[in-house]
Amino acid sequence: MRFLTAGESHGPELTAIIEGVPSHLPLTEDDINVHLQRRQKGYGRGRRMQIEKDRVRITSGVRHGKTTGAPITLHVENKDWTHWQKIMGTEPISEEEEKEIKRKLTRPRPGHADLNGAIKYRHRDMRNVLERSSARETTVRVAVGAVAQKILQYFEIELCGHVLEIGGIRSEESSYKKISELKELTEASEVRCLDEEASEKMKAAIDQAKKDGDSIGGIVEVVATNVPVGLGSHVHYDRKLDGKIAQAVMSINAFKGIEVGVGFEAARMLGSEVHDEITYSEAEGFSRKTNRLGGFEGGMTNGMPVVVHGAMKPIPTLYKPLQSVDIDSKEPFSASIERSDSCAVPAAAVVCEAAVAWELANGFLDKFGSDTMEDIKDHYEDYQNKVRNF
């Protein structure tokens, strides 16, 4: 599978085209909308989430509730477009009209793509950069991830993205019986955290950051269960599935780090403390005593739950001004903003979940075929029998 997204933060809509989804996959707009709504929730979100009520329109590739195998087109309308039509319109305008609408943006914000993008693409008005580089684009990435999750769910592979840490406050609770329980408990939390006590401390930290005109980041975790052995490959660098997941997670706005399993902690542990010992039984076949490597060995899934951590930096759009320099006058100034989230970590967990889901689904189809769901199911069941009897 592959996908492209298009659209600006304050343009008329965001669009994604997905190619390679198998035929006969049950898929409705509601299957996607539930994830779009999850992305908009979370303690610390700004006013934009009150303006936008994201819902998807499917305009190709699905007929009567099932995919056809043709490219799928997804549209998400930007409700705020009504206030930005003159500023973001596609038709040419005169210099006088441009002055009447709004002066060009020449003041780059630290931590954003503004200055780098303006230099790279020779823009004297940095709105041409910030509109596309906005995290608003993750809306349709979540929509694309929702389609991937439908493929995985068909084969009983479940995912859950949740929050481990916000502003240095870490969840100490890790016990849950099934991933369905983890999803239920974390979705009920305003910060998408399993630990109720830590959740309240996280909310207080978000409130304090907002009061101070600042922002805070955190760490999210994505867990995927019932993943079969052998997705990905050891034979080339670009076929290692954990590497693909790492790239996908790092491409999310404001993400600055990723771990698989114990991740960086492995560098501080002995080899005997890191690696997962192998077991065997006739009922279950091969397994591992532990899962410190997060479900991966040699770039391939090993049958254990996939566990991925993503680190999100604090959002750089602040009410507390940071120093910058005007690209026209070259004079220093204190950057200011109109509105912002003080914390978007709970929403980032949903985006990270979508990114991991896409790569897992792609790895799954690469292994078991991609034409029709019936053929894929036959290949999958045959393979699972062979794995059990290996």
matplotlib code that plots the C-alpha trace (Angstrom):
import matplotlib.pyplot as plt

x = [0.0, 0.9, -0.7, -0.4, -2.0, -2.7, -4.2, -3.3, -4.2, -6.6, -7.4, -10.8, -10.0, -7.5, -7.3, -5.7, -5.5, -4.7, -3.6, -3.3, -6.1, -7.4, -10.9, -13.8, -12.6, -15.7, -15.2, -17.5, -17.0, -17.9, -14.9, -12.7, -14.7, -14.3, -10.5, -10.8, -12.8, -10.2, -7.5, -9.5, -9.9, -7.4, -6.7, -4.7, -6.1, -6.6, -9.6, -9.0, -10.5, -13.7, -13.9, -13.3, -15.6, -13.6, -15.6, -14.4, -16.0, -15.1, -15.4, -13.8, -12.6, -15.6, -18.9, -21.8, -19.6, -16.8, -13.5, -13.2, -9.4, -9.3, -7.7, -9.6, -10.0, -10.6, -11.7, -11.9, -13.4, -11.8, -14.7, -12.4, -12.0, -15.0, -12.8, -9.7, -11.1, -9.6, -6.2, -5.9, -7.8, -6.3, -7.1, -4.6, -5.0, -3.5, -0.9, -3.6, -5.9, -3.0, -2.3, -6.0, -6.3, -3.3, 0.4, 2.7, 4.3, 8.0, 8.5, 9.6, 8.6, 11.4, 10.8, 8.6, 9.3, 8.9, 12.4, 13.9, 11.0, 11.1, 14.8, 14.4, 11.4, 12.3, 9.1, 9.0, 5.6, 6.1, 2.4, 3.2, 5.3, 3.4, 0.0, 1.3, 3.8, 1.0, 0.1, -3.4, -2.1, -2.1, -5.9, -5.8, -2.9, -5.2, -7.8, -5.3, -4.3, -7.9, -8.1, -5.0, -6.5, -9.6, -7.2, -5.5, -8.7, -9.9, -7.1, -7.7, -4.6, -5.4, -3.6, -3.8, -2.0, -1.8, 0.2, 3.1, 4.5, 3.6, 5.8, 8.1, 5.2, 5.2, 2.5, 3.4, 0.5, 1.1, -1.2, -4.0, -5.4, -6.2, -5.6, -9.3, -9.1, -6.1, -8.1, -11.2, -9.3, -7.1, -9.9, -11.8, -8.9, -8.7, -5.0, -5.3, -3.3, -3.8, -2.6, -5.4, -3.1, -0.6, -3.4, -4.4, -0.8, -0.5, -3.6, -2.2, 1.1, -0.8, -2.7, 0.5, 2.1, -0.9, -0.9, 2.8, 2.2, 4.3, 3.8, 4.9, 5.6, 5.7, 6.0, 3.3, 3.2, 1.6, 1.0, -0.1, -1.2, -1.6, 1.0, 2.3, 5.9, 7.8, 6.5, 9.4, 12.7, 16.4, 17.8, 18.0, 18.0, 14.8, 12.8, 13.3, 9.9, 11.1, 13.1, 10.0, 8.0, 10.8, 10.7, 6.9, 6.9, 9.7, 7.8, 5.0, 5.0, 7.0, 8.2, 11.9, 12.6, 11.4, 12.1, 11.1, 10.8, 13.2, 14.9, 17.6, 17.5, 19.1, 22.3, 22.5, 21.6, 23.6, 23.0, 21.6, 19.1, 18.0, 17.4, 14.2, 14.7, 13.0, 10.4, 8.4, 5.2, 3.1, 0.1, 1.7, 4.8, 7.7, 7.4, 9.5, 9.6, 9.8, 9.3, 12.1, 12.8, 9.3, 8.2, 11.2, 14.3, 16.4, 14.0, 11.1, 8.2, 8.7, 5.1, 5.2, 3.3, 4.8, 5.7, 6.7, 7.4, 7.4, 8.8, 7.0, 8.6, 6.6, 4.6, 6.8, 3.9, 3.9, 2.1, 5.4, 7.4, 10.7, 13.2, 13.4, 14.4, 12.3, 13.4, 12.8, 14.0, 16.5, 15.4, 14.9, 11.5, 9.6, 7.5, 3.8, 0.8, -3.0, -3.9, -2.2, -2.4, -0.5, -0.2, -1.1, 0.4, -2.9, -3.8, -0.3, -0.9, -3.7, -1.5, 1.4, -1.1, -2.1, 1.5, 2.3, -0.9, 0.0, 3.4, 2.1, -0.7, 1.8, 4.1, 1.1, 0.0, 3.6, 3.8, 0.3, -0.8, -2.9, -5.6, -8.6, -9.3, -10.4, -7.1, -5.1, -7.1, -6.3, -2.6, -2.6, -4.3, -2.1, 1.0, -0.2, -0.6, 2.9, 4.3, 2.5, 3.9, 7.4]
y = [0.0, 3.6, 6.9, 10.6, 13.5, 17.0, 20.2, 23.1, 23.9, 26.7, 25.4, 24.1, 20.4, 17.8, 14.8, 11.4, 8.9, 5.3, 2.7, -1.0, -1.7, -5.2, -5.7, -6.9, -5.2, -4.0, -0.2, 2.7, 6.4, 5.6, 3.2, 6.2, 8.9, 7.2, 7.7, 11.3, 12.0, 10.3, 12.6, 15.7, 14.8, 15.3, 17.6, 20.7, 21.1, 24.6, 26.4, 24.8, 21.6, 23.4, 24.9, 21.7, 18.6, 16.3, 13.8, 11.9, 11.6, 8.6, 9.4, 6.4, 2.9, 1.8, 0.6, -0.5, -0.8, -2.8, -1.8, -2.5, -2.7, 0.7, 3.8, 5.1, 8.9, 10.4, 14.0, 15.9, 19.4, 22.3, 24.2, 27.2, 27.7, 30.1, 32.7, 32.1, 32.0, 35.4, 34.6, 31.0, 31.2, 29.7, 32.5, 35.2, 38.6, 42.0, 43.7, 46.0, 43.1, 41.3, 44.3, 44.6, 40.9, 40.5, 41.4, 38.6, 36.6, 37.4, 36.5, 32.8, 31.0, 29.0, 25.3, 25.4, 24.8, 28.5, 29.7, 26.5, 26.1, 29.7, 29.5, 26.1, 27.1, 30.9, 32.1, 35.7, 34.9, 32.1, 31.2, 29.1, 26.9, 26.9, 26.0, 22.7, 22.0, 22.3, 19.3, 19.7, 17.3, 14.4, 14.5, 12.5, 10.4, 9.2, 8.5, 6.5, 4.7, 3.8, 2.0, 0.1, -0.8, -2.3, -4.6, -5.7, -6.1, -8.5, -10.8, -10.1, -7.8, -5.0, -1.8, 0.8, 4.1, 5.6, 8.1, 7.0, 10.4, 14.1, 16.9, 14.5, 12.8, 9.1, 6.5, 3.8, 1.5, -1.1, -4.0, -4.9, -8.3, -7.6, -4.8, -4.2, -3.4, -1.0, 0.8, 1.1, 2.5, 4.9, 6.2, 7.1, 9.2, 12.9, 12.5, 8.9, 7.4, 4.1, 5.5, 7.5, 9.2, 10.1, 11.4, 14.0, 15.1, 15.4, 17.6, 19.8, 20.1, 21.0, 23.7, 25.1, 25.2, 27.0, 29.5, 30.2, 30.6, 27.5, 24.0, 20.5, 17.3, 13.6, 10.0, 7.8, 4.0, 1.9, -1.8, -4.2, -7.8, -11.0, -10.0, -13.0, -14.1, -13.0, -9.6, -7.6, -9.1, -9.3, -9.3, -5.5, -2.3, -1.0, -4.2, -4.2, -3.5, -1.9, 0.5, 1.4, 2.0, 4.2, 6.4, 6.6, 7.6, 10.2, 11.8, 12.8, 16.5, 17.3, 13.7, 13.7, 10.1, 6.5, 3.3, -0.3, -2.4, -1.2, 1.0, 3.2, 1.5, -1.6, 0.4, 0.5, -3.2, -6.4, -8.7, -11.3, -8.7, -7.6, -10.6, -12.6, -16.3, -18.7, -21.3, -24.0, -26.0, -28.1, -26.0, -22.6, -23.4, -21.1, -18.1, -15.8, -15.6, -11.8, -9.0, -6.6, -6.3, -5.1, -7.9, -7.6, -9.5, -9.0, -6.5, -9.1, -9.6, -12.6, -13.2, -11.2, -7.9, -5.0, -2.2, 1.2, 4.4, 7.9, 11.0, 14.3, 17.6, 20.5, 22.3, 25.3, 27.7, 29.5, 32.3, 32.9, 34.8, 33.5, 35.6, 35.4, 37.6, 39.1, 37.8, 41.1, 43.7, 41.4, 43.0, 40.8, 40.4, 38.3, 35.7, 35.7, 33.6, 33.6, 30.3, 27.0, 23.7, 23.7, 19.9, 17.6, 14.4, 12.6, 13.3, 12.3, 8.9, 8.4, 9.7, 7.4, 4.5, 5.3, 5.4, 2.1, 0.5, 1.6, 0.0, -3.2, -3.5, -2.9, -5.6, -7.9, -7.5, -7.7, -11.2, -12.5, -10.8, -7.8, -8.5, -9.8, -10.3, -14.0, -14.9, -13.1, -15.0, -18.3, -17.5, -16.3, -19.4, -21.7, -19.9, -19.9, -23.7, -24.1, -21.8, -23.9, -27.1, -25.8]
z = [0.0, -0.4, 0.4, -0.3, 1.6, 0.4, 1.9, 4.1, 7.7, 6.7, 3.2, 2.2, 3.1, 3.8, 1.3, 1.2, -1.6, -0.6, -3.2, -2.6, -0.2, -0.9, -2.3, -0.1, 3.1, 5.0, 5.4, 6.3, 7.1, 10.7, 10.9, 10.3, 12.1, 15.4, 15.2, 14.0, 17.1, 19.3, 17.8, 18.7, 22.4, 25.1, 28.0, 26.9, 23.4, 22.0, 20.4, 17.0, 18.2, 19.2, 15.7, 13.7, 14.0, 11.8, 9.7, 6.6, 3.2, 1.1, -2.6, -4.3, -3.8, -1.6, -2.9, -0.7, 2.4, 0.9, -0.8, -4.5, -4.8, -6.5, -4.9, -1.9, -1.6, 1.8, 2.4, 5.7, 5.5, 7.4, 9.0, 9.6, 5.9, 5.9, 7.6, 5.4, 1.9, 0.9, 2.6, 1.3, -2.0, -5.1, -7.6, -8.4, -6.6, -7.1, -4.9, -3.5, -2.6, -1.0, 1.2, 2.1, 3.1, 5.4, 5.2, 4.4, 7.3, 7.6, 11.2, 11.7, 14.9, 16.6, 16.5, 13.4, 9.7, 8.9, 8.3, 6.8, 4.4, 3.4, 2.6, 0.8, -1.4, -1.7, -0.1, 1.3, 2.8, 5.2, 5.3, 2.2, 4.6, 7.8, 6.3, 5.0, 7.8, 10.4, 12.5, 11.1, 8.4, 10.9, 10.6, 7.4, 8.5, 11.3, 8.7, 6.6, 9.8, 10.5, 7.2, 8.1, 11.4, 9.6, 7.7, 10.9, 12.9, 10.2, 11.3, 15.0, 15.3, 17.8, 18.6, 21.3, 21.6, 25.1, 27.2, 29.4, 30.4, 30.2, 31.5, 33.4, 35.2, 34.3, 34.6, 37.1, 36.2, 33.6, 34.5, 32.2, 31.1, 27.4, 25.0, 24.9, 28.6, 28.0, 25.3, 27.4, 30.4, 28.6, 26.4, 29.5, 30.7, 29.7, 29.1, 27.7, 30.6, 32.4, 35.8, 37.5, 40.0, 37.4, 35.1, 37.7, 38.1, 34.3, 34.1, 36.8, 34.9, 31.7, 33.6, 35.0, 31.6, 30.1, 33.0, 32.3, 28.6, 28.0, 26.6, 27.6, 25.8, 26.7, 25.7, 24.1, 23.7, 21.0, 21.7, 19.0, 19.9, 17.9, 15.4, 13.5, 13.3, 10.2, 9.1, 7.7, 6.7, 7.7, 4.2, 3.5, 5.6, 3.9, 4.5, 8.3, 9.7, 12.9, 10.8, 8.8, 11.9, 13.3, 10.1, 10.3, 13.9, 13.5, 10.6, 13.0, 13.8, 17.0, 17.5, 18.3, 19.4, 19.2, 21.1, 20.3, 23.5, 26.2, 23.6, 25.0, 28.3, 26.6, 26.4, 30.2, 30.7, 30.4, 27.5, 29.8, 31.0, 27.5, 25.3, 25.4, 26.1, 23.7, 24.9, 23.1, 23.7, 21.4, 22.1, 21.5, 19.4, 19.9, 22.2, 24.4, 28.2, 28.1, 25.6, 26.2, 22.4, 21.8, 19.4, 17.0, 16.3, 13.1, 11.7, 11.8, 14.2, 16.5, 17.5, 20.8, 21.1, 19.2, 21.7, 20.4, 22.3, 20.8, 22.4, 21.6, 22.3, 23.7, 21.0, 19.8, 19.3, 22.7, 24.5, 26.1, 23.4, 22.1, 20.2, 16.4, 13.5, 10.7, 7.4, 5.6, 8.1, 9.8, 13.1, 16.2, 17.7, 20.2, 18.5, 19.4, 18.4, 18.2, 19.7, 20.6, 22.5, 25.7, 25.4, 22.5, 23.8, 24.3, 20.6, 19.5, 20.9, 18.4, 15.6, 16.6, 16.7, 13.2, 12.0, 13.5, 12.2, 8.6, 8.7, 10.3, 7.8, 4.9, 6.3, 6.7, 3.0, 1.8, 3.5, 2.7, -0.6, -1.3, -3.9, -2.1, 1.6, 1.0, -0.7, 2.0, 4.7, 3.1, 2.9, 6.5, 7.9, 6.0, 7.2, 10.8, 10.6, 9.3, 12.1, 14.8, 13.3, 12.6]

ax = plt.figure().add_subplot(projection="3d")
ax.plot(x, y, z, "-o")
ax.set_aspect("equal")
plt.show()
